Amino acid sequence: MADTDKEESRPAPKWMKSPEGVPDFYANTAHLTWSLDDVRVRFAILVESPETPNPGPEFIGAAQERVAVTFSWRNAVVFRDALSRVIESYEKTNGPIRTDIKLPPSVP
């Protein structure tokens, strides 16, 4: 039996809540960097910038960092696969998630 077969037959680790709780962050944009060993995701929220403070087609926000998470390459693949399954399930129920949306003009 190959090592990968042994690993796949192991039960998943039990998830336990931290007695201290965990930080909870919202993000609507992310930036990826990587090395030979791992992948780093910097999560941020888009906020208004002094150059374009109003919403609308001309809006160009600034990304305000909130948190960063670093994954091993192996864990990045596991995360990708799990996220793909969640997205497929969501879209099966709600239809395709649109990424080609546009902001309406600013309302005076």
C-alpha contacts under 8 A as a table, 3 or more apart, distances in Angstrom:
res1	aa1	res2	aa2	distance
1	M	5	D	6.26
1	M	6	K	7.03
2	A	5	D	5.26
2	A	6	K	6.64
3	D	6	K	5.15
3	D	7	E	6.23
4	T	7	E	5.00
4	T	8	E	6.14
5	D	8	E	5.24
5	D	9	S	6.39
6	K	9	S	5.35
6	K	10	R	6.69
7	E	10	R	5.46
17	K	21	G	6.97
18	S	21	G	5.05
18	S	22	V	6.80
25	F	66	R	6.93
25	F	67	V	7.36
26	Y	44	A	7.82
26	Y	45	I	7.27
26	Y	66	R	7.85
27	A	30	A	7.46
27	A	43	F	5.69
27	A	44	A	5.01
27	A	45	I	4.88
27	A	66	R	7.34
28	N	43	F	7.57
28	N	44	A	6.38
28	N	45	I	5.16
28	N	46	L	6.76
29	T	43	F	6.03
29	T	44	A	5.38
29	T	45	I	5.92
29	T	46	L	6.97
29	T	63	A	7.36
30	A	41	V	6.45
30	A	42	R	5.51
30	A	43	F	4.45
30	A	44	A	5.94
31	H	41	V	5.72
31	H	42	R	5.14
31	H	43	F	6.59
32	L	39	V	7.12
32	L	40	R	5.77
32	L	41	V	4.73
32	L	42	R	6.44
33	T	39	V	6.02
33	T	40	R	5.27
33	T	41	V	6.64
34	W	37	D	7.70
34	W	38	D	5.74
34	W	39	V	4.29
34	W	40	R	5.84
35	S	38	D	5.43
35	S	39	V	6.50
37	D	72	S	6.33
37	D	73	W	6.60
38	D	70	T	6.72
38	D	71	F	5.56
38	D	72	S	4.36
38	D	73	W	5.11
39	V	70	T	5.63
39	V	71	F	5.21
39	V	72	S	6.28
39	V	73	W	6.34
39	V	76	A	7.10
40	R	68	A	6.88
40	R	69	V	5.70
40	R	70	T	4.20
40	R	71	F	6.28
41	V	68	A	5.53
41	V	69	V	5.29
41	V	70	T	6.26
42	R	65	E	6.90
42	R	66	R	7.72
42	R	67	V	6.05
42	R	68	A	4.21
42	R	69	V	6.53
43	F	65	E	5.92
43	F	66	R	5.85
43	F	67	V	5.44
43	F	68	A	5.85
44	A	63	A	5.56
44	A	64	Q	5.10
44	A	65	E	4.09
44	A	66	R	5.06
44	A	67	V	7.04
45	I	63	A	5.53
45	I	64	Q	5.37
45	I	65	E	6.64
45	I	66	R	7.19
46	L	61	G	5.49
46	L	62	A	5.43
46	L	63	A	4.63
46	L	64	Q	6.22
47	V	61	G	5.35
47	V	62	A	5.33
47	V	63	A	6.35
47	V	64	Q	6.70
48	E	52	T	6.55
48	E	53	P	4.90
48	E	54	N	7.21
48	E	59	F	7.94
48	E	60	I	7.45
48	E	61	G	4.90
48	E	62	A	6.12
49	S	52	T	5.42
49	S	53	P	5.40
49	S	60	I	7.11
49	S	61	G	5.40
49	S	62	A	5.57
50	P	53	P	5.55
51	E	60	I	7.96
52	T	55	P	7.74
52	T	58	E	7.10
52	T	59	F	5.28
52	T	60	I	5.95
52	T	61	G	7.09
53	P	59	F	7.14
53	P	61	G	7.94
54	N	59	F	6.39
54	N	106	S	6.52
55	P	58	E	7.45
55	P	59	F	5.35
55	P	103	L	7.27
55	P	104	P	7.82
55	P	105	P	6.91
55	P	106	S	5.32
56	G	59	F	5.39
56	G	103	L	5.18
56	G	104	P	5.25
56	G	105	P	4.16
56	G	106	S	4.89
57	P	102	K	7.14
57	P	103	L	5.60
57	P	104	P	6.52
57	P	105	P	6.04
71	F	74	R	7.82
71	F	75	N	5.78
71	F	76	A	5.55
72	S	75	N	5.14
72	S	76	A	6.06
73	W	76	A	4.94
73	W	77	V	6.42
74	R	77	V	5.35
74	R	78	V	6.55
75	N	78	V	4.96
75	N	79	F	6.05
76	A	79	F	5.03
76	A	80	R	6.02
77	V	80	R	4.99
77	V	81	D	6.17
78	V	81	D	5.27
78	V	82	A	6.27
79	F	82	A	5.16
79	F	83	L	6.03
80	R	83	L	5.13
80	R	84	S	6.05
81	D	84	S	5.08
81	D	85	R	6.34
82	A	85	R	5.18
82	A	86	V	6.36
83	L	86	V	5.09
83	L	87	I	6.15
84	S	87	I	5.15
84	S	88	E	6.09
85	R	88	E	5.14
85	R	89	S	6.21
86	V	89	S	5.17
86	V	90	Y	6.19
87	I	90	Y	5.05
87	I	91	E	6.08
88	E	91	E	5.20
88	E	92	K	6.02
89	S	92	K	5.10
89	S	93	T	6.47
90	Y	93	T	5.31
90	Y	94	N	5.94
90	Y	95	G	7.51
91	E	94	N	4.94
91	E	95	G	4.43
91	E	96	P	5.02
91	E	97	I	6.58
92	K	95	G	5.81
92	K	96	P	7.79
98	R	101	I	6.61
